[in-house]
Every structure is written in C-alpha cells, then in structure tokens.
Amino acid sequence: MARLAVFSPVDSTARVDAVVRRLADAIAVGLLADGEQLPSEAELAGRLGVSTVTLREALMALRQQGMVETRRGRGGGSFVRRPAGIDLLARLRAFAPDELRDFGDHYAAIAGAAARLAAERSLPSDVAPLRRTLDEMDAVAAAPEAAGSAEACARLRRLDGRFHIEVAAASQSARLTQEEIRLQADIGALLWLPHEGLGGHHETAAQHRAIAEAVERGDGEQARAVAERHVLDATRHLIELRLRLRE
C-alpha cells in the first residue's frame, strides 16, 4: 500500500515539483531502495498521472540532486541513488523550537488519524508488516555488535520510519500514507535524535507495540491516542534537545 501511494497520481498543480517531491521523499525514507530501477518513463508517467515531458523534467531535477542515475543502452533506465548520510544536528539547528512544535502538532494529527483508521479498516495481512518491523527492530537492538554502533542506530531510525509508514498504509488512505511519507522525510530522522542509541529503542518500543496491538484488536480510539502521544512525546524531547544546542 505504501508503494502504491508513492506511484499514485500527483496533484494537478505544480506537477514537476510534485513528482520530484513524491519520489525524493520515497527515496529519503527507503521506500525506494538504493540501486532500485524505476519503472520505464511511459509506465511511471502513467502511474503518476503526468505526461512523459513532465516526468523527464522531474527525473532531470532528481539527477541534479544526486538521487537518480540514468544509464543508457541495454539494461539501462533510471536507478535510485540513496544520498549519503546528512548531519542531523546541523539540520536540527535550522529549525526554531516553535517550528518544531508546529511540525509535531501537525504530525500528531496525521499519525493519530492514520492509526485510528488502520484499527478500523486493516486486515490481518495489513498488521503482519507492523509485527515484522517491530521484531526486526528488537533483533537489531539485541545484536551483540549493536552497542554503540552508528550503523545499528541508523537501521533503527529507518525501521522506525518504516513502522509509521506501514501504520499509515494500513489505514487504506493513499493521501494519509503520502503525508506520512512526506513527514518522515522532513522530520522523521530528527524525531529519533533524542533517543539515539539502544536506550532510545527501548523507550519507544513499548509505544510502538501499543500502537500495533490497538490496531490489531480494532481499537481505533486507543490507537489514535497512543500514536498522538508517541509523536508529541518525541517532539517534546526534540525541542529540549534543540534548546540544549544553544548552550
């Protein structure tokens, strides 16, 4: 469902920018994997509901950003290039505390609505990916080599984002899923910053499990409440970290 949302038609206004944003966000959060070949131009344009001219302009912009590589000849096409890691603390400094609070309020509303609808609409097959992602997070955190590992922390960040996107996908709403992907690309990695390390995983794991359990038993209000609190708690910790950066 999440990948279907990535390739669903874009809005009718500013279509080049909309295509660039849609694909860039999907690459940033890992829905489109490094090295993955995109559909052909004709197929991708059709799925996004744009002309091939619009699509080519968007792919050109993504190439300039280093997020897509185009190869010619046999076996050619457009391939995803995941950007190198960014300095998250430097990115955090670019936000004022009030901006972070506003982001958090918006994200909590989206996450809460998605979790409620997921509880009301999801099938067992929709819940299974949530369980798999949480089990994978636990496995990464429990690995002996994980302690103090930057690679393990990066994997946990990516899995955390994937979990929230999977909850949105279980809502059966393409628009909510697209918004979740956009927010994950904008602020998802930052929200993990205050919990960097294995202790951070243990702090958030209980809330993740509570969201998944509420979705599984069809308790929409509990799913919404836990998802909102999860985002608001993370935002509060992020604002505290941002304020400490002034010192």
C-alpha positions, 0 to 999 in steps of 0.5 A: 500500500505504501508503494502504491501511494508513492506511484499514485497520481500527483496533484494537478498543480505544480506537477514537476515539483510534485513528482520530484517531491513524491519520489525524493521523499520515497527515496529519503525514507527507503521506500525506494531502495538504493540501486532500485530501477524505476519503472520505464518513463511511459509506465511511471508517467502513467502511474503518476498521472503526468505526461512523459515531458513532465516526468523527464523534467522531474527525473532531470531535477532528481539527477541534479540532486544526486538521487537518480542515475540514468544509464543508457543502452541495454539494461539501462533506465533510471536507478535510485541513488540513496544520498549519503548520510546528512548531519542531523544536528546541523539540520536540527539547528535550522529549525526554531523550537516553535517550528518544531512544535508546529511540525509535531502538532501537525504530525500528531494529527496525521499519525493519530488519524492514520492509526485510528483508521488502520484499527478500523479498516486493516486486515490481518495481512495489513498488521503482519508488516507492523509485527515484522518491523517491530521484531526486526527492530528488537533483533537489531537492538539485541545484536551483540555488535549493536552497542554503540554502533552508528550503523545499528542506530541508523537501521533503527531510525529507518525501521522506525520510519518504516513502522509509521509508514506501514501504520499509515498504509494500513489505514487504506488512505493513499493521501494519509500514507503520502503525508506520512511519507512526506513527514518522515522525510522532513522530520522523521530522522530528527524525531529519533535524535533524542533517543539515539542509541539502544536506550532510545529503542527501548523507550519507544518500543513499548509505544510502538507495540501499543500502537500495533496491538490497538490496531490489531484488536480494532481499537481505533480510539486507543490507537489514535491516542497512543500514536498522538502521544508517541509523536508529541512525546518525541517532539517534546524531547526534540525541542529540549534537545534543540534548546540544549544546542544553544548552550 
